Amino acid sequence: MSTTPFIVLCFSKEYQYFFKHQELEVTYPLQRKASIKDIIEALGVPHTEIGSLYRGTQKLNFSYIPEAFDKINIFYHTLPLDFSQKTKLRPKLEKELSFICDVNVGKLAVLLRMLGFDTLFAARLRDEQIAHLASLEQRVVLTKDIGLLKRKQIHFGYLLRSSNPDEQLQEIKRVFGLKPRSFFQRCLLCNTPLKPVAKKDVLPLLEPRTKKYFQEFHFCPQCKKVYWPGSHFEKMKKRLQLNGFKI
Ligand SMILES: [Zn+2]
C-alpha cells in the first residue's frame, strides 16, 4: 500500500486573514518537487508576509525543498517590522524606509508623502516595473495585490488589508512603527522634496486671498506646484492627527 507523501504547514495566528475560516494547520500533498516559497505562495500567502520558517529547530530559507512528512512552522514578522537586519529570508535594507505604492493604493501614497516619506507612485507603473524599482531602490512595496508580492525580485513588502486609505495608513503605522519624518516637506503630486521660496518669486501664481494672508511658501522644483499653510494644510494635519500621528 502506498501513501501519497505530504507535509504539514503550521501558520501562526497572524495568518488567519489569508485562510478566512479555515484551519491554520494545512496538510499539503507533495506531488512535485517545489521550494517552500512556492508551496506557501500556492496557498495564497506571499513570501513578503513571512517572518521566519522552521523545521523543528532548523531555520529555513525560501529555497528549502520539503521532504515527505516534514512539519514546518511559519511565523509572522515581529512587529514593528524592522528590515535593518539580514535574516535567513531576506537581505537587510541598506537605507532608511521608503515605499513604492501600486495603482490601487495611490491615496495612501499621498498620505505617506505628507508625513515626509519618500513614496513612489505612478498609476502607469506595471507590476514588473514596480518589482524592478523596488529591488533597484530598496523600496518597500505597499499593495493590495497578492500576486505582485509573490515576485521573487521583491524582498520588502506589505499586503494592505483595508481598502480605506486612512485605515491603510493606520496599518502601516502599526506594522512599521511609523513616526512622521517631516510634515509637508515633500510634493504630494510628485514626491520631490520641497524648497522654501520667497513670496515675491511666486506672487504671479497666487490668488488674491492667498497673497493677502500668507507669508511662507514652498515650491516643488520638479512640477513647480506652490504650497502654503492654508486651510487645506490644516485639514490634512487634522487628518493625520486623527490617524494617531503627533504633528
Ligand atoms: Zn512636484
Residues whose N, C-alpha, C, O or C-beta is under 5 A from the ligand:
A	BS01	ZN	C187 L189 C190 T192 C220 Q222 C223 K224
